[in-house]
Amino acid sequence: MSFEEQQDFARQVADLNKYGQALNRCETVEEVVSLTLEAMSLLFQFSYSTFIEVRDGELEVVHSTNPRLTQGGKPGPVARRALETGETVVTTGTEAGLDADSDVTATLAVPAQVGGEVTAILVTRSTSFDTFGDEYSRPLEILASHAATAISNIRSRERLERARQDLETRKEMIEMYDRLLRHDLGNDLQIIAGFADAVASEVEGQTAEYVGKIQRAAESSADLIERVGNLVSTLEEQDEPEPRELRPILDETVTEVEANFPELTVDFDPATAEYRVYSGDLLDSVFTNLISNAAVHNDGAVHVDISVRETGDDAVVVVFADDGTGVPPEVRSEIFEMGAKGPDSSGTGFGLGFVRALTESYGGGVTVGESEAGGAEFRVTLPRA
C-alpha cells in the first residue's frame, strides 16, 4: 500500500508539516535532533530511531534510542549505503541488525538532503516488521527533508556568526595598527620631513641628492599611511552581511571594468549567476579588483572568463580565470596579506588584502591558483542566502 492510500494519510501529512515548521524554528542542531526523534517515535512508533549527521563525508551518531549505539559512535553499514547512494535503503533479515545477536528484523535508512548533498541520515529499526514499505519510507523521507533544511540553515547561521566574530577581532587589530601608524609613525615622518626640508636649503651636490631621496621616501610613507587609514575606515563602516542578488552586481561590474580597460575582454553569462548571497555594499569592489587585476598586471590584451558554480547547498563560488602571466606559486600563500605583492608589482599590495578582508567579513573567502589557460584563477566563495 502506498503512503497516499493510507487511511490516515491526511493526518500524517498535517502532522509532518507541523513538525517541519517546528524544525525550522530550532536554534541548534541538538534541538533538531531531539524534535526529529520525537516525531519518529510519535508518528511511526518505530522500535529504534537513530539520527546520524554527515560532516565532511564522515558519519557520526548524534543520538539514538538503540542501546547498541552511542553518541559520537559510528553507525552500521546501512547508513553508509544511504550516504553513498543518496537513496533510501531497506535491509531485512540478518543484514538488518548491527550484529548477529540482534533481534532486529528490518531496517530503514533515509538520507536527508538539501541541494543534492546529504547532511544527515535517519535510521529506524523494527523487531516486529519483516520489511518497510512505501507507507513508512515516504513520510520518513518528508521528515528527513525538513530536518536537513533546518540543519543547513543552522550551519549557515553558525558560519556567519563565526565570520562576524573573526571580523570584529581583525577590526580591533587593524584599528590598533592604524593608530600606531597614524600617530607614532606619522609623527616621526613629520619630523623627518621637517629636518630634510631644513637641510635641503643648506646642501648641494650628492648630499642634496640624498636629501631629496629622504624627502621622497617620507612623502611615499605618508601616502601609504593615508591609504591604510582609508582602508580601515572602509572596513569599519561595513554592515553585517545581507542577502543580495549576485547577477546584477556581477553584470554591472563587468560592464564598468570593460569600459575602463579596452585591452580587457570578459566572457560572462549573467544567466549562470542567478543566486542570492550574503554580502555587503562593497561586493562590487571585490569583483572590480579581481577583474581589473588581470589588465593591470599583464601587458597587452588579456581575457577573463567568469563562471559561477554551486558548492554543496550553502555556498557558491565565483571564478575569475584569465590567460595572463599568472601568480607565481611561491607568493600565492601570502598574496592576500595586507601589503603583500608580487616581485614585479608596482601597486601598494593592499588590493587583494582588501578583497580577502571583505569576503571573509561576508562569511566567505578567496583563493588563487592557476587557470586552464596558464594565467591566474581567483575563486571567491560566498554563502548562499
Secondary structure, DSSP 8 states (H G I E B T S, - for coil): --GGGSTTHHHHHHHHHHHHHHHHT-SSHHHHHHHHHHHIIIII--SEEEEEEEETTEEEEEEES-TT--TT----HHHHHHHHH-S-EEEEGGGSSSSTT----EEEEEEEEETTEEEEEEEEEESS-S---HHHHHHHHHHHHHHHHHHHHHHHHHHHHHHHHHHHHHHHHHHHHHHIIIIIIHHHHHHHHHHHHHHHTT--THHHHHHHHHHHHHHHHHHHHHHHHHHHHHHHT----EEEEHHHHHHHHHHHHHHH-TTEEEEE-GGGG--EEEE-TTHHHHHHHHHHHHHHTSSS-EEEEEEEEEETTTEEEEEEEE-SS---HHHHTTTTSTT---TT--S-S-HHHHHHHHHHHTT-EEEEEE-TTSSEEEEEEEEB-
